[in-house]
Amino acid sequence: MRRLLYFINQAIASLRGSLGISLLTAGTIAATLLVAAMYAMALQNLENLAMIWGRTATLSAYLNEDVAPEAGEEVRKNVAALPAVAHATLVSPREALVRFRARGREAAALVADVSEDALPPSIEVDLKPGFADLQAVEALARAVAAVPGIGSVDYGQQEFDRLRALLEVLRYGGLGAGLLILLATAFIVSNTIRLTVYARRDEIGILRLVGATRWFVRMPFLIEGGLWGLFGGGLAVLLMWLGDVVLAERLSVAIADVVGGLNVSLFNPQVALAVLAAGLFLGIFGSAFAVGRFLDVEEE
């Protein structure tokens, strides 16, 4: 216990003696962790968007040209019998034209000279609530396309593919970039700690002469780095929470016309804990590397 108190007192004394450097280092850690946290929250919001898209997705299945009008109801019943289908509605060419014209003047002008014969009958398919992701929508589209009498299925494939590709890029490409940023921050922490170590090299030399082990010398610096990391992580978490309180609702309202039903979130307790843990790791890892390098040089 005495040793632990000694280590803590030494770390606190070092923080007080270099308050400016300590605040700068903690601020650097906070900025890095905040960027990583906002990246994680952006990915989470996009995944929520994918879930909402899946819940609100409507498939349009177009009947083959050789399907007789009286046979359309039979095809609709076969589609409605699929496990993931909540409702299947048969839409005549005339009704499709009326719906399209109701979208506005520009839409009406586009189909002004289009006759009903140019459009095939279609079936609008609504998903059940339990089938609310992109994979479920794609699986249902394949099942509907396999129903006899169905010629093609449209469910916004291009938009789905773009969203899925964006999620993949954020998951894997962003992970690599995040690791590089964290390593760069650890390097900054390491160099800052190294300045502190050099400032106390005489004290460290005396400790080594009286038989202090490498861990005895290292421990105050590890605690100091850990405190830097925790302070930086705590600051990043605080900024996340403030951003969620101040901006999240406004962002949700701003994008409501484009993405209805998406409640933007900028704070997550699990992400906050991960940020604190990452800050602690960065501080301790940077300190351990710096002190280890110094002691290796001293012993050569």
N, C-alpha and C positions, 0 to 999 in steps of 0.2 A: 504493500500500500504506500509506503514512504517513497519507493521508487516511482510509482505511478504519479503521486503528487509532485515529485520533483520534475518528472517529464512534462506534466501539464503546466507547472509554473514556468518552466523554461520556454515552452511553446508560447504561452501568453506573453511572457516578457519579450520574446522575439517579435511577436505581432505588434506589441506596443512600440517597440523600438524602430520598426519600419512600417508605420501605419499606412503611409502613402503607397508603398509597393504592395502591401497586403490588400488594400482596397482595389488597386489596379488589377492585381492578379485575380481577386474574387470577381471583379467586374468582367474580366475576360472569360472566366469560366461561366459566369451567368449568361453572357451574350451567346456563347457557344451552345450551352444547354437550351437556351430559349429558342434558338434556330432549330435545333434538333426536335424540341417539343412541338413547335409549330408545324414542323414537317409531319410528325406523328399525328397531330390533330387534323391536318389537312387530309392525310390518308384515311383517317377514321371517318371524316365527314364525307369523303368520296365513297367509302364503303356503305355508309348510311344512304347516300344517294342511290347507289346500286340497289339496295334493299327496297327503297321507295319506288324506284323505277320498276322493279320486279312486281311489287304489290299492285301498281297501277297499270301494268302493261296490258295491252289489248292486242290480240293477234287477229289479223285479217286473213282468212283462208278463201282463196278464189276458186270457184268451181271450174272444171274442165268445160270446154265449149260443147262437147258432145253430151253433156248431162242435160237431160230433159228438164224443163221447169218444174214438172210435177215430182221429179225425183229429188229436187233440192231439199225437201223436208226430211227425206230419209237420210241424206248425207248429214244434215244438221243433227239428227238424232244420234248418228254414229259418233260425231264429234263430241256431242254433249255427254256421251257415255264414258269418255276418257277420264281417268282418275283425277287429273289436275284441273279439270274444267269446272268452273262454277256456273257459267251461263254460256249458251251458244245461240246467237240470233241470226236468222237468215235475213239478208239485206238484198232487196231487188235492185236492179240497175237504176230504176226511176228514183227509188229512195236514196241511193248513193249520190245521185246528181243533186237532189234537193238538199241533202246534208252539206255537200261541198259548196253549193251556192250560198248557203246560210252563213258561211264563214266570213263573208264580206264582199265588198264590191270587186276587189281584185280577184278573188277566187271565182266569183260569178262570171267575170269577164273571161277568165281562162277557159271555162267550159260553155261559153255562150253558144258555140256552134257544134257542140258535141251532142250526138244523139244517144238515146238509151241503149241502142244496139251495140255501141262501141264498148260498153262496160259489161263485164261478166258478173253474174250473181256472186255474192260473197257471204261468208259467215264470220260474224264478229265473235271472238272467243275471249271470255273473261276468266282469269285464273282464280283458283281458290286461295284464301288467305295464307294457308300453310306453304304455298309454293311462291316464295318471294325473293328468289335470287336469279342471277343471270343464267346459271346452269339449268335451273328448273324451267325457265322460259325457253331456252334453246331445246331442251329435251321435249317439252310439250310441242314446240314447233315441228320437230321431227316426227312426233307421233301423229300430229294433225295432218302433215304432208303425206303420211302413209295411208290415210283413210281413202278408200276407193271413191273416186269422183272429185278429189281435191287436186287442182292443178299446181298451185303455188301458195306459199304462205309468206306473209309480210309481218314482221314484228319489230321493224327498225333495226335490222341486222347491222348496218354500218355504224349507227350510233352506239349499239351495244359493243361492237368490236373496238370502237375507239375508246370507250370508257374502260373496257377490260384491259386494253393495251396501256392506257394511262395508269391504271392501278398496278400493273406489272412493272412498269418503269419506276414508279414511286417506291414499290416494295424492294426491288433489287438494285436499281441504279442509285436510289437515294440511300440505301443501306451502305453501299461502298463509299459514297461521298461523306456520309455521316461519320464513318470510321476514320476517314482521313482527317476530318475536322477535329475529331476527338484526339487523335494522335498529335495533331499540331498544337492543340491546347495543352496536352500533357507536356509537350516539349517546351512551351512557354513557361509553364509552372516549374518545370525542371530547371530552366535557366534562372528563373527568379530565386528559387531555393538555393541554387548554386552561389548566387551573390551573397545570400545570407550566410551560407556555409563558409565562404571565404572571409567574410567579416568576423567570423568567430573561429578562425583557424587556430589562433593561439590557444583559446580555451579548449578546442578539440585536441590539440597537441598535448596539452597538460593532462587531459583525461586519458589519452592513450598511454602516456608515460606512467601513470599510476595504475595501469592495468585495466582500464575500461574496455569492455568488449565492443565489437562493431555495432551490435544491437543497442547497447547502452548509449552509444553516440548517436545512432540513427533515430531512436525513438522520439525525442523532442521534435525533430524535423518532420517525422511522419505525422505526428499529432498536429503540428502547425499546418502541414499541407492538407490534412483531413479537415481542419477547421476552415481553411480557405475554400475547399471544395463544398463543404456543407453550407457555408455562407453564400457562395455563388449559386449553388443549387436552390437554396431557399429563396434567393432573390429572383431566380428564374421562375420558380413556382408562384411567387407573389405576383409577378408580371403576367403570368398565364391567367391567374385568377382575376386580376384587374381587367385584363382584356376580355375575359368571358363576361364579367359583370357589365362592362361599358360597351363592348362592341358586338357581342354575339347576337343579341336580340335585334340590333340595327341591321346586321348583315342578313339575318333571316328574313326581315321585312324587305330589304333591298332586293333580294333574289326571289322573293315569293312569286312574282309574275313569271319567272323563268322556271324555277324549281319549287313548285308548291309543296308544302308539307315537310320540307327539310328544315329542321331546327339546328342551326349552326352551333357547334360547341367548340370552345377554345380551352376548356379545362376538363381534365379527367383524373380522378384520384390515382388510378394505376400509373398513368403517365407521370404524374407528380412524384410518386414514390420512385419510379425509375430515374427521374431527373435527379432526385436527392442522392440515390445510390450511385449514379454516374458521376456526380460532383465529388462525392467522397472518394470514389475510385481514382478519378483524375488527380485529385490532390495528393493522395497517398502514393500513387504510382509515380507521379512526377517527382515527389520528394525522395522516394526510395532510389530512383534512378540517379538523381543529382548527388545525393550523399554517397551512394555506392561508388560512383565515378570518382568523387573526391578522395574517398578512403583508399581506393585502388591506386590512385596516383601517389598518395602519401606513403603507401607501403612499398612502392617500387624503389 
